[in-house]
Amino acid sequence: MRIALIGTRGVPAHYGGFETCVEELGKRLIDRGHEVTVYCRDSYYENKLPAYLGMKLKYLPNLKRKSLDTLSHTLLSVFDAARQPFDVLMVFNAANSPALLLPRLLGRRIAINTDGLEWKRGKWGPVGRRYYKFAEWLSCKVANRIVTDSLGIQDYYRNQYRVEGAHISYGAYVEKSRNPSLIESLGVAPGEYFLQVTRFEPENNPLLTIQAFKRLNTTKKLLVVGGVPYESSYSRAIAAEADERVILPGSVYDRELLNELWCNCFAYVHGNEVGGTNPALLQTMASGCFTIAIDVSFSHDVLLDAGIYYRKSPEDLASRMQWVLDHADELHVFKKKAVERITAHYSWDLVTDQYEELFRELING
């Protein structure tokens, strides 16, 4: 099969869940004998490799503004892809659906991974929210098949648009600590810090995590890894709320360092409430972290009983964090369950099996 992967920043993956998915999926499809082309955003890659892990890379411009970055690049990508003999266009993010009208009219086989409920994100104003709702609806019209990464998102599209999406989640690698001294560069020691890795956006609740942590009487620290590409009032509020026990190192893209941060944290706080299956939550579980997750359906779909949950308030999260401090000798049971769940349901090989089956179904009509 000849497959185009469109709508992400590209590979090598440095930025987020979609990019990691493209890299892990693409290299496995190559190993299985398929041809894969990844469309990359020109401005994100100074060193423009012609190929990576067997995948052909094509670089096209993008308008590097919050509202236009994704769609501007996807428009150029699909116009180029429509002229190529691809069997399947695999597009990521329902926001890109307006760009797919031409290839659909040309009879191309298209699948869209819808992502989460983007219109619920606090960073978008009324116009942005209306656009994302429209793009959701349009994705159900222009794509031959939509892909949802969680059962909750699959239910949403079924109930809202009467469309049965293919449920394909993300994957994660089971990891162990190999070089714990790496984390010393960020001012923490193994087992002596709570961790959160997320974008600094209201629906991910890093500010709430800091507010909860400051209520604790503990010698442990809080490390909040992440940021935003465009500064906001919310990111400024996070910086203002942090005290000397809260460490804000910014975004960390070094995979070895990230692995050590996950494997050596005392507990992880997962606050993402509007996306589907969150890649950071999967990697947290795969690294054997004890997880305190926000009490929403997307968390329960993945974590089940391999962690505990908190309601969206600093008081409730603080009480859960205190429970973890008071029951440190009981956490190994939860950690073991989390790793077992990743091994059974969230391997990248399984994810690739599911995408490969989807692509064959599209080609066969």
N, C-alpha and C positions, 0 to 999 in steps of 0.2 A: 504494500500500500504506500501511496505517496501522500504524506500528511503535512499540513501547514499548521503551526501553533502560533496564534495571533492574539494580541491584546494585552500582553504583559510588557514589562520593561525589557525583558530578554534574559539571556544567559551569557556567561556564568551568573548564577543566582546570587545576588547580594542584597536584595531589597525586601522580599516578602514571600507570603505563602504561595501566590500564583507562580512566581518565578521559580521557587523551589519545586513546585509540582511539574512545571515544564521541564526543568532539568532532569528530575528523577524519571519522569515518564518518557521524555525524549530519548535518553540514553538507553533505556530498556527496549524501546521500540526499535532502535538501531540494532541492538543485540539480537533482536528477533527477525532481522532481515528487512525491515521497512525503511523507507526514505523519509527523513524528517527535516523540515525547514522551520527555523524559529525566526520570527520577525522581531528585531531589537530596536529600541529607541536610541537614535544616534547620540543624543546629548548625554546619555548615561554611561557611555563606554568610550573612554579615551583610547584604549588599546583595542582596536577592532579586529578581532580574530575572524578569519574566513570560515572556520568550522570549530566545533567544540564537542568533544566526546562523540564524534561521528555525525553530529547535527550540523547542517548547513545554516549559516547565520546571514541574515540580510538586514542591513542597517538603513532605516529611513527616518526623516526628520520628525520632530514633535514640537508642539508649542508648549514650552515649559511654564504653563500656568495651571493653577489648581483645577480650574473648570474645563480646560481644553487639552491637557497633557495626554490623557488616554485616548480620547476620541479622535484627536487630530492625527495621531500616529496610526490608529486602526484604520481610518479612512484611506490613508495612503497604502497601508499594508494590504487591505482587501482589494483595492484597485489593481495592485501588482499581482496578488494571488489569483485574481480572476482571469489573468492572462496566462497562468501557468497550468500544467496538466495535473493538478492535485486531485486526489480522490476524495479527500475530506478536508474541510476547513474547521479546525478546532479553535473556537474563539473563547476567550476568558473575559468575564464581566458583562452582565446584561446591559450596562451603560453603553456598550459598543453596538447594540442592535441596530441603530439607524444606519450604520455603515454597511450593513449586510443586505440592504435592499437590492443592490446591483447583482451580487453573486447569486442571490436567491432567484432573481429573474432569469439569470443565465443557467439555472438548473443545477447549481453546485450543491453538494451535500454539506450541510452546516450543522454543527453542534455548538451550543453555548453553555459554558459553566457560568451559572447566574451569579455566583458569589452570595453574600448575605443580603439583608434588607437595608440597602444603602440609604434609602430615603428616611430611615429612622436616625441616621447619624446627625449629631448636633452641629457639625461643621457646615451643613447645607441650609441655606435659607429657603423661603417658600418656593422660589423658582426652581432651585436645585432639587427640592423634594418632588415637585411635580414632574420634573424631567425624569427622575429615576423611576417614578411610578409608571410613566409612559413607556420608558425603556423596558421595564419588566413585561408590560403587556405586549410590546412589539416583539420582544425576544421569543415569545410563544408563537408569533405569527411567521417570523422570518427563518427561524431555525427548524430544521427537520426534527431535532431532538434537543431538549434542554437537559442539563446535568445539574443536580443539586448535591451539595457536599454533606448535607445532614438530613435526617428524617424530618426535623422540624421545618426546614425549608421546602422539602418535598411536599409535606402536608400543606404548607402555605400556597404553593403553586396549584396544587390539586383543588383546594377549596376556593382560591381566589380566581383562578383562570381555567379551571377544569382541564388542566394539562397534567399528564402523568410523566414526571421527569425521571430520568435514570439516576438512581442514588449511587454516587461514587464519591467516597470520602478522600481525604489526604492520607499520606503515609508518614511513618516516622521510623527512625533507627533506634533500637535498644542500645543505650550507651552506658559506659562506665567511666569513672574518673581515671585518667592516665597521668596527668601532670597538674595536681592541685595547686602547685606554687604559682601558676599563672594568675590566679584570682587575687594574689597579693597586690598586683598592680592597681587594683581598684579599691584597695583599703579594706578588704574583708578576709576572713579566715574560714576554713571549712566548718560547716555546722553552726556558724555564728551570725547568720543573716537570713532574713526573709527576702524573697525575690519576686519581682514582677517584670516581665518583658512584654512591652506593648507600645503601640503608638499613643501619643499623648492627645487623646480625644475623649470628650465627655462620656461617651457610651462604653469606653474601656475602663473608666473609673480609677486611673492612677492617683488622682487627687484624693478621692475617698480613701484609698489604701494608705496614703500618707497621714490623713487625718485620723484614721483608726490606729495606726501604729503609734502615733504620738500619745495616745491614751495609755499605752503599755508602760509598765515599770520593768524594763529589761535592759541587759547589757548588749543584747543583740542589735544588729543594725538592719536597716531596710535599704535594699538596693533596687532602684527602679530604672531599668534599662529601656531606652527608647527616646522618642522625640517626635517632631513633625517636620515635614519639608518646608512648611510655611508657618512662621511664628504666629501664634494666636493669643487671645486673652486667656484662654485656658492653659496653654503651656506656660505663660507668665505667672499664672496663679499657682501652678505646681512649683515653680522655682521659688516663689515667695513663701510657700507653706513649708518647704523643707527646712529642717533644722540640722544640727551637727551630727545627728544619728542617721540622717537620710542621705544616701549617696545617689547622685544623678550623673552618671557618666556619659549620657547621650546614647546614641545608637551604637551598637556593637555588631560588626559584621564578620569578625574573626570566628570561624566555626569552632576552632579548638578552644578558644577562650569561652565562647558561649556554652559549649559542652561542659566545661569545668564549672561554670557558674550554676548550671542546672544540677549537675551531679553532686555538688557540694553545699547546696543551700539547705537551711534548716526546714523551711517550708516555702511553698510557692502560692502566691495569691493570683487567681485568675478572675479578671473583672470584665471580660468582653461579653456584652449582653445582647448585641443585635446581629452579629454575624452567624454563620452556620458553624461547621466544625472548624475550630480554630487551630492552626498548625502549632502555635506555641503551647497550647494545652496538650496536644498529642506528644510533643517533644518532652514536655514536663513529665508526663506519665512514663514515657519511654526511658527517661533518665532516672526513674525511681524516686522522684520527688514526692513528698507529701503535699497534697493539693487542697487548698481552700478555694472553692469556686463559687461565683455568684449564682444565686438560685434562679436560674432560667432553664427553659427546656433544652437549649443547645448544650448547656453544661451537663445536664442529666443524660442526654443521649450518648455522650462520650464517656463520662467519668463513672456513671452508675454509682455503685457503693464503694468505689476505690478512693474516696476522699470525702470531705464534708462540705457543707454549703452555707452561705451567708446571705441574709437579706440586705438590700441596698441601703445601708445606713452605716455611718462610722461606728455607732455604738454596737451594732450587731457584729460587724466584722471584727471589731476589737475583742469582743467576747469570744469569738471563734479562735482568734489568734492566741488569746490567753489560754483557751482550752488546749491548744497544741503545745504551748509552753508547759502546761501542767501535766500532760500525758505523753511526754516525749518517748517513754519506753514502750508505748503501744502503737507507734506510727508504722513500724515495719510491716504489720499485717496489711495496711492500706497500700503501702508501696509495692508489695509483692503482687497484689491484685491488679494494680495499675499496669505493671510491666506485662503481666500475663494477658491483659486485655489488648494491649498494643500488639503483642506477638500474634494473637489469634485473629484480630480484625483490622489492623491498620498497617500492614506491611506494604511497601511500595510495589512489590511483585504482584500482590493481590490487586492493588489499584491499577496496575498496567494490564492485568488480565481483563479487568472490567472495561477499561477504555478500548482495548483491542477488540473485545466482543461488540462494543457499541459501534466502532468504526465499520466492522464487517456487516453489521445489521444495516447501517446507513448505505453502504455500497450496494448491498443486495436488495435495497428498496423496502 
